[in-house]
Amino acid sequence: MEETFEEPRSRVVLVDGEVFKPYEYQREEELESKVTGLVKFVFGPEALYFDLRQRVASRAEKINVTDGVLLELKKEGDGPRLWLVEYELSSHDLYRHVQPQILGFIRSLRNPQTLREVQLALYEEIRADERKEKAFREFLGPDKDAFYFLDRTLHKKCGVIIVIDEVSPQLAEICEDFARYAEARVIEFKTYQKGDREIYQLTPFATGEEARAPETERRKPEYMKSWEAQLRWVDPDTRTLVSELLKRLESELPGISHSPKGRWYYLYRGRAARRRSLFAVLLLAKSKVNIRLRVDPGAFQDGNQVTKRYRGWFFRTGGEERGFSIQSLEQLDEASALIRQAYDFAGG
């Protein structure tokens, strides 16, 4: 039996006489990691979720980068549908940060070139994942043209899903404003902890008989406990990507040092502990490497607009924190160029 009760400062959850306290997310990647571990329950059985950072552009060439893409495979109602997924924290400024971001996604969905690029990316993602390809084929049937199906689906009304740790009246108001242009749905996902145990409270995107809840209580996964454990957990290609990235940085950036710290990997300019300067942090996801940088906001160059501004977590003072992700060795040239700017800034 589960019940909640209010304390003066925060809500807690009581489970079988044990009190679980709310966990405050510090980074969007933390929220994303928990949700992607429960994809079928959060998004429903009739969906294929793609951990895909896809560049999308409006007709005016204003570029945004998605956190994920959801292909809803429904035969009833509105039928198949595409959703762009964005992870946000309620601590962010909803009007100055979240609203422009979501509006940018909505505008990009009106751009035929963007739809074409998303179509190609999804097609390649499906072909590269045996499990997704099987589910897609079971829905579509063996004789249907997958590429044509994606084209037709993307040219229907698409939408945006906002996954956030706490829904506020301000967010509801923003979504009402968006309704004139495209549907925007919100999934609230909260985590409560006691020691290394966690429970989740959420509003699923879709529910059905096949969408069964996971265990009410979960211990923190082993891979969350250290950088080394995460390296064992990620895909082999991601391990290779980390190794090649570090080799490249060592060869290109004189005097750098680097080492793990908890679940993250820190890169410094300089080797002496008292004189070195932190300029980049690596965070791992299953199939990608997330990179945070400390950069000079007045001089930073990001021609392809692949980075995203973050309210300082790893870098609270001195410069601006920006982040981006890489998923393949082909992205190392661009990644090293962006990282070099952070390295140069760390040198004063």
Buried (B, 14 or more C-beta within 10 A) or exposed (E): EEEEEEEEEEBBBBBEEEEBEBBEBEBBBBBBBBBBBBBBBBBBBBBBBBBBBBBBBBEEEBBBBBBBBBBBBBEEEEEBBBBBBBBBBBEBEBEEBBBEBBBBBBBBBEBEEBBEBBBEBBBEBBEEBEEBBEBBEEBBEEEEEBEEBBBEBBEEEBBBBBBBBBBEEBBEEBBEEBEEEBBBBBBBBBBBBBEEBBBBBBEBBBEEEEBEEEEEBBEEBEBBEBBEBBBEBBEEEBBEBBEEBBEBBEEEBEEBBBEBEEBBBBBBBBEEEEEBBBBBBBBBBBBBBBBBBBBEEEEBEBEEBBBBEBBBBBBEEEBBBBBBBBBEBEBBEBBBEBBBBBBBBBEE
